[in-house]
Amino acid sequence: MTIPAPPASAPSRALPPDACDAHSHVFGPFDRFPPIERSVYALPEASPEIHAAIRRAIGAARGVLTQPAPYANDPGAMLAAIAGAPQTLRGVAVTNDSIDDATLERWRAGGIVGLRFTEMRTPSGERYPGSVGFPALRALAPRMREIGMHAQLWANASQLAEHLPVLLRLGVPLVIDHMGTPDPREGPDGPAFARIVDLLADGALWIKLVICRLSAGGSDLARIRPLHDRLVERASHRLVWGSDWPYVRIQPAPDAGHFADLVQDWIQDAELIRRILVVNPAQLYDFNNNEEQA
């Protein structure tokens, strides 16, 4: 079953030039790239052309694609999207340690700059079909270091606080999804989130300011903002921003333009906004080796 991908409105305040949406997804076209895993959600019609239109609508000149679970360890749809916009897009794929060196190097040459490892579970407590857990990162780390890939981690804050001391010793840059997925009820001083913030401030991690999985698509923002503010205050040099379009498993789907407004409204400072939306992602995702390193 497929459904239309949600549209996006233009934000009321333009994003800075070369802004990057560092977390979104492409699906299809399904006649070329059908899913290879059963999906726990309806698949959105989110082809590269539709994805590009959404980026234009919100004013994000650059984008980073994250591999969705229905494609498991086959990044064909992502690689095709990047090939169509190689100066604009990068990707984060999924694989296990059975991948051969030649394939991994081909992915890297095709614009895949990281691999995603997931310890989050479905609402029923099962592993997401097609996801790969943290043990695979430990096995893949030497090869990732050699070819310049980072590891993107999706887990809740308690899981991250438990695993990060070991994962940091692997010597691979770590990028934390969804603000570390803390429990908003605990606030910014919750012990697991506080530990993540400390590591972030030390320069050991990167973190994505992606709030929709914490906020039921945009509600309960009063609990989310103190967490967001703490990250910006402590470690703006290690943050990137993402919309998470097209919002699978969130009904009703939010508006990416709303999140583009929200990040600017919450940060306010124009230089910090530029750092988080332009300078940091250019460095992390290798968009432009000559990008200002402020």
Summary of the structure (lengths in Angstrom):
residues: 294
radius of gyration: 17.5
end to end distance: 46.1
largest distance: 48.0
contacts: 999
relative contact order: 0.16
helix: 41%
strand: 16%
